[in-house]
Amino acid sequence: MDRRKFIASAGTAAAGTMLISPVSAITVSHTSPKAKKRLGLVGTGVRGIGMFGTDLLRNYSDYVELVGLCDINPGRLGVAGQTIGAGIPTFTSLEEMISKQEPQTLIVTTEDSSHHEVIIKGMEMGCDIITEKPVTIDEVKAQAIIDAERKYGKKVIVTFNYRYPPYRAKIKELIMEGLIGDVRSVDFHWNIHHSHLQQYMMRWHGESNRGGTLWVHKATHHFDMANWLINSEPAQVQAFGTLERFGSKGPFRGKNCRNCAHTAKCPYYWNINDNERLKRLYADNEHYDGYIRDNCVFRHQIDIHEKHSAIVKYANGSYLNYSLTADTDFDGYWIAFNGTKGRLEARVLGYPRKDHTDITFTPVSIFNNKPAKVIRVPFAGGGHWGGDPLMNDKLFKDPGMPDPLGQQAGVRDGVMSILVGVAARRSIAERRPVNIGELTDLTPMLLRPAFI
């Protein structure tokens, strides 16, 4: 069953160290909704079932009610229903779910290439939207979402959980306080280790028409972080990228990892059947829609980049020097803000583990030659470095809670983040700088407009 049938069919199934907590981590609200909000979930993969399924019911059942699950794959849908529990009705038709269950808000966690269809149909049928990043994968789909939001007047929230970890909130606070003056340039470099990249290449993310390349699927988080922290909108992009190891560059290829003659010599061999949860969710149900979870990482359809480098010019004149190195044995990143009064750096070397007690970043004053100051922000528990619980509290527990750092994001934020990646792809293909303003009817603004 293809995506359009999914939407329309009628089937059912140093010198100083301080301990400081950011505003986002200490905000307390005692307000709760008078009635539970009715939610529908569209897309029952790992993210949908976990973060917006079982976690939602476990942590927010006093505030929201999940009234329907929807997916084009009836087998995966059945597994989702059993895993989440609570007897939630399941549907393979989006229109039927909305008509029968009347959700007030749709949560969208489908394949990236279909986000726009679900978002637009949901708004057309009267629903507000909460969507996973990226909001969509190209400028045409982005414009369609922009037009639909204007037409139907519904609220769309993009779940940029990278804005919410306490140490990132503290960076935002310090920049807003003028600690380093006006930001003139940013250096932002992200590394993904081989096993992480391997999982992208095995799935639909390795095919640009489905995931928009890592310029969009992965880097949308990074570009949104930069847009939010710089507090301006991107205006022009010049980029370079290449594919050196995977796809057609590989020395051999097979049907998939389970059915391959090269497992003994392939450094990326992975047996999905060793993971009962993924086997049950994906491998046992791939005959319904053809989605193979353990595809060959050397298949010819892979056409995304492993190595990414870009310079982004912002409407306020700031520059972002960005790289995404997705072919290395290291996970982590560092980001540095160069301002008129100093420099602020943050580093995360590998993903934080449960035994981490803090994450440190160092603002350095340049002009007055003061000793470096280290501010230690306590590491917060919870998914995505402690950001997910804070984001979900705002989404589901108390939507009216204050948002002094502007952490919640809407369509414009979502579109501006993907347009940097879209412009980067076009820049590489056409060997020229690409203006953001030529992609949609949104004109980059000197200051990011607030999302209300």
C-alpha positions in Angstrom: 0.0 0.0 0.0 1.5 3.4 -1.0 1.4 6.6 0.9 -1.6 8.1 -1.0 -3.6 5.0 -0.4 -2.6 5.2 3.2 -4.1 8.6 3.5 -7.3 8.0 1.4 -8.1 4.3 1.7 -10.8 2.9 4.0 -8.9 0.0 5.5 -8.8 -0.6 9.3 -6.1 -2.4 11.1 39.3 26.8 35.0 39.5 30.3 37.0 36.0 29.9 38.2 33.6 27.1 38.3 29.9 27.5 39.0 27.0 25.1 39.3 24.1 26.6 37.4 20.8 25.2 36.2 19.2 26.7 33.1 15.8 28.3 33.0 14.4 25.4 31.1 15.5 22.9 33.7 14.0 24.7 36.7 10.8 26.0 35.3 7.9 24.7 37.5 4.3 24.8 36.6 1.3 23.5 38.5 -1.2 24.0 35.7 -2.8 21.0 34.0 -5.4 20.7 31.3 -9.0 20.5 32.4 -9.7 17.7 30.0 -7.4 15.2 28.4 -6.3 16.1 24.9 -7.1 13.5 22.3 -4.1 12.5 20.2 -3.6 10.3 17.2 -0.3 8.7 16.3 0.7 8.2 12.6 3.7 6.0 12.0 4.5 3.1 14.2 8.2 2.6 13.9 10.6 2.6 16.9 10.3 6.4 17.6 6.5 6.4 17.3 6.0 3.3 19.5 8.6 4.5 22.1 8.7 8.2 22.6 5.2 8.9 21.5 3.5 5.6 22.5 4.6 3.8 25.6 6.5 6.8 27.1 3.6 9.1 26.5 1.1 6.8 28.2 3.4 6.1 31.1 4.3 9.7 31.8 1.3 11.8 30.6 -1.8 9.6 30.8 -3.3 12.2 33.2 -3.1 14.8 30.6 -3.6 13.2 27.2 -5.4 10.3 25.6 -4.0 8.3 22.7 -7.2 7.5 20.7 -5.8 5.9 17.5 -2.7 4.4 15.9 -2.2 4.6 12.1 0.3 3.0 9.7 0.3 1.7 6.2 1.8 -1.6 7.4 -0.9 -3.7 9.2 1.6 -6.1 10.7 3.8 -3.4 12.2 0.6 -1.7 13.4 -0.5 -4.8 15.2 2.9 -5.0 17.0 2.6 -1.4 17.9 -0.9 -1.9 19.4 0.3 -4.9 21.5 3.5 -3.0 22.6 1.8 0.2 23.6 -1.3 -1.6 25.0 -4.3 0.1 26.4 -6.6 -1.3 23.7 -6.0 1.7 21.3 -7.9 1.3 18.0 -5.6 0.8 15.0 -6.2 2.0 11.4 -4.4 1.7 8.0 -6.4 4.7 6.7 -5.6 8.2 8.1 -8.9 9.7 7.0 -10.8 6.9 8.8 -8.9 7.3 12.0 -9.5 11.0 12.1 -13.2 10.7 11.2 -13.9 8.0 13.7 -11.6 8.9 16.6 -11.6 12.7 16.3 -8.1 13.4 17.6 -7.4 17.1 18.3 -3.7 16.6 17.5 -1.9 14.3 15.2 1.6 13.1 16.1 3.6 12.4 12.8 6.4 9.9 12.9 6.2 8.4 9.4 8.9 8.2 6.8 10.3 11.7 6.2 9.2 11.8 2.5 5.5 11.4 3.6 5.5 14.0 6.4 4.0 16.7 4.2 1.0 14.5 3.1 0.1 13.5 6.7 0.6 17.0 8.0 -1.5 18.6 5.3 -4.3 16.0 5.4 -4.4 16.3 9.2 -4.8 20.1 9.1 -7.4 19.8 6.4 -9.4 17.6 8.6 -9.1 19.9 11.6 -6.2 18.6 13.6 -3.2 20.5 15.1 0.1 18.7 14.3 3.1 17.6 16.3 5.7 16.3 13.9 9.1 14.7 14.2 12.0 16.4 12.5 12.6 17.0 9.7 9.3 18.7 8.9 9.8 17.5 5.3 12.6 16.8 2.8 12.6 19.4 0.0 11.5 22.9 -0.8 8.4 21.9 -2.8 7.0 19.9 0.1 8.0 22.6 2.4 6.0 25.2 0.4 3.0 22.9 0.4 3.1 22.8 4.2 3.5 26.5 4.5 0.5 27.1 2.2 -1.6 24.6 4.1 -0.8 26.1 7.5 -1.9 29.5 6.2 -5.1 28.0 4.6 -6.3 26.0 7.6 -5.0 28.0 10.5 -3.9 25.0 12.5 -0.9 24.9 14.8 2.1 22.8 13.8 4.9 22.0 16.3 8.2 20.5 15.2 9.9 18.5 17.9 13.4 19.9 18.0 14.5 18.2 21.2 18.1 19.4 20.6 17.0 22.8 22.0 16.0 21.3 25.3 19.0 19.6 27.0 19.9 21.8 30.0 23.5 22.6 28.9 22.2 23.8 25.5 19.6 25.9 27.3 22.4 27.4 29.4 24.3 28.3 26.2 21.2 30.1 24.9 20.9 32.0 28.2 24.5 33.1 28.2 24.3 34.3 24.6 21.0 36.2 25.4 22.7 37.8 28.4 25.4 39.2 26.2 28.2 37.3 27.8 30.2 37.2 24.5 28.6 40.2 22.8 27.1 40.0 19.3 27.8 36.6 17.7 29.8 37.1 14.5 30.7 33.5 13.5 30.1 30.0 14.7 32.2 26.8 14.2 30.1 23.7 14.4 31.5 20.2 13.8 29.6 16.9 14.3 31.0 13.4 14.0 29.1 10.1 13.6 30.8 6.8 14.1 30.7 4.0 11.5 28.0 1.9 13.3 25.8 4.9 13.6 26.2 5.7 9.9 25.7 2.0 9.0 22.2 2.1 10.4 21.3 5.1 8.2 22.7 3.3 5.2 20.7 0.1 5.9 17.4 2.0 6.1 15.6 4.3 3.8 17.7 7.2 5.1 20.4 6.2 2.6 18.2 7.1 -0.3 17.8 10.9 -0.9 14.2 10.7 -2.3 13.1 9.2 1.0 15.2 10.9 3.7 16.5 14.0 1.9 20.1 13.0 2.7 21.8 13.5 6.0 22.0 17.2 5.1 18.3 17.2 6.0 17.4 14.1 8.1 20.3 14.5 10.5 21.6 18.0 10.0 18.1 19.6 10.4 18.8 19.3 14.2 22.1 21.0 13.9 20.9 23.8 11.6 18.0 24.4 13.9 20.3 24.6 16.9 22.5 27.2 15.0 19.5 29.2 13.9 18.1 29.2 17.4 21.3 30.1 19.1 22.4 32.7 16.5 18.8 34.1 16.6 18.8 34.9 12.9 17.7 33.1 9.8 20.0 31.5 7.1 20.3 33.5 3.9 22.9 31.8 1.7 24.7 28.4 1.6 27.9 27.2 -0.1 28.5 23.4 0.4 30.6 20.4 -0.5 29.9 16.7 0.0 30.8 13.3 -1.2 30.1 9.5 -0.8 33.3 7.5 -0.4 32.6 4.2 1.3 29.0 3.1 1.0 26.6 2.5 -1.9 28.2 1.7 -5.3 31.6 2.4 -3.7 31.4 -0.9 -1.9 33.4 -4.0 -3.1 30.4 -6.3 -3.2 26.7 -6.4 -2.4 23.9 -8.7 -1.5 20.1 -8.6 -1.1 20.3 -7.8 2.6 22.2 -8.8 5.6 20.1 -11.9 6.2 20.5 -13.1 2.6 24.1 -12.3 1.6 27.0 -14.5 0.5 29.6 -12.0 1.9 28.8 -11.9 5.6 32.2 -13.4 6.6 34.1 -10.5 5.0 31.7 -7.6 5.3 32.6 -5.2 8.2 29.0 -4.1 8.4 27.2 -7.4 8.7 24.4 -7.2 11.2 21.8 -9.9 11.9 18.4 -8.3 12.6 17.2 -11.7 13.9 19.4 -11.3 16.9 17.3 -8.4 18.0 13.8 -9.9 18.8 12.2 -6.5 19.1 13.4 -5.3 15.6 12.8 -8.7 14.0 9.2 -8.7 15.3 8.5 -5.1 14.3 10.3 -5.0 10.9 11.6 -8.3 9.4 8.4 -10.2 10.2 6.2 -7.5 8.5 8.3 -6.4 5.5 6.1 -8.4 3.1 3.3 -5.9 3.7 5.1 -2.8 2.3 8.5 -3.9 1.2 10.4 -1.9 3.9 13.7 -3.8 4.5 15.3 -2.8 7.8 18.7 -4.6 7.1 19.4 -3.5 3.5 22.8 -3.9 2.1 24.9 -0.8 2.8 26.5 -1.2 -0.6 23.3 -1.3 -2.6 23.4 1.0 -5.7 20.3 3.0 -4.5 22.4 4.8 -1.9 23.0 8.3 -3.1 23.6 10.4 0.0 26.8 11.9 1.3 29.1 10.7 4.1 31.2 13.8 4.2 29.6 17.2 4.5 31.0 20.8 4.7 29.2 24.1 4.4 29.4 27.8 5.0 26.1 29.4 5.9 25.6 33.2 5.8 22.9 34.6 8.0 20.6 37.5 7.5 22.3 39.3 10.4 25.7 38.9 8.8 26.9 36.0 11.0 28.7 33.0 9.4 28.3 29.4 10.3 31.2 27.0 9.4 29.7 23.6 9.6 30.8 20.0 9.0 29.1 16.6 9.4 31.7 13.8 9.3 29.7 10.6 9.0 32.5 8.2 8.2 34.7 7.9 11.3 35.0 5.8 14.5 34.1 8.7 16.7 30.8 10.2 17.9 30.6 13.7 19.3 30.7 17.4 18.5 32.0 20.8 19.4 30.5 24.2 18.8 32.1 27.6 19.3 30.5 31.1 19.2 32.8 34.0 18.3 31.4 37.3 19.6 32.4 40.9 19.9 33.3 40.4 23.6 34.6 36.8 23.7 34.2 33.2 22.7 32.0 30.5 24.1 32.8 26.8 23.4 30.9 23.6 24.1 32.1 20.0 23.5 30.5 16.7 23.8 32.9 13.8 23.2 30.7 10.9 22.5 27.2 10.4 23.7 26.7 11.1 27.4 26.4 8.0 29.6 24.4 7.5 32.7 27.5 7.9 34.9 28.2 11.4 33.6 27.5 14.0 36.3 27.9 17.1 34.2 28.7 18.5 30.8 31.2 21.4 30.6 31.5 24.2 28.1 33.9 27.2 28.4 33.1 30.8 27.6 36.4 32.7 27.0 36.6 36.5 27.2 38.9 37.9 24.5 39.0 41.6 24.9 39.5 42.1 28.7 41.9 39.1 29.0 40.1 37.6 32.0 40.9 34.0 32.9 38.7 31.4 31.4 35.5 30.6 33.2 34.1 27.1 33.3 30.4 26.7 33.9 29.3 23.2 34.8 25.7 22.3 34.0 24.4 19.2 35.8 23.7 16.3 33.4 20.0 15.6 33.2 18.5 12.2 32.9 16.1 11.2 30.2 16.3 10.7 26.4 18.4 12.8 24.1 20.6 14.2 26.8 17.8 15.1 29.1 15.9 17.2 26.5 13.0 14.8 25.7 11.3 15.0 29.2 11.5 18.8 29.2 10.1 19.1 25.7 7.3 16.6 26.3 6.3 18.4 29.6 5.6 21.4 27.4 3.9 19.5 24.7 1.6 17.2 26.8 1.6 18.2 30.5 1.4 22.0 30.4 1.3 23.6 27.0 0.9 27.0 28.5 4.1 27.0 30.6 6.4 29.9 29.9 9.0 29.5 27.2 11.6 32.3 27.9 14.2 30.7 25.6 11.9 30.1 22.7 12.5 26.4 22.7 9.3 25.3 21.1 9.4 25.4 17.3 6.9 25.8 14.5 6.7 25.4 10.7 8.9 28.4 10.0 11.6 27.0 12.2 11.3 23.6 10.7 11.4 24.9 7.1 14.4 27.2 7.8 16.3 24.2 9.2 15.7 21.9 6.2 16.3 24.7 3.7 19.9 24.9 4.8 20.3 21.2 3.9 18.3 21.6 0.7 20.4 24.6 -0.4 23.6 22.6 0.5 22.4 19.7 -1.8 21.7 22.1 -4.6 25.0 23.9 -4.0 26.9 20.7 -4.4 25.0 19.6 -7.5 25.2 23.0 -9.2 28.6 24.1 -7.8 27.4 27.5 -6.7 26.2 29.4 -3.6 22.4 29.0 -3.2 20.2 31.7 -1.7 17.6 30.5 0.8 15.1 33.0 -0.5 15.0 31.2 -3.9 13.6 28.0 -2.4 10.3 29.0 -0.9 8.3 32.3 -0.5 9.8 32.8 3.0 12.2 35.7 3.1 15.1 35.2 5.7 14.7 37.6 8.6 17.4 39.4 10.5 15.9 38.2 13.8 14.1 34.9 14.1 10.4 35.6 14.6 9.0 34.1 17.8 6.8 31.0 17.6 3.6 31.5 19.5 
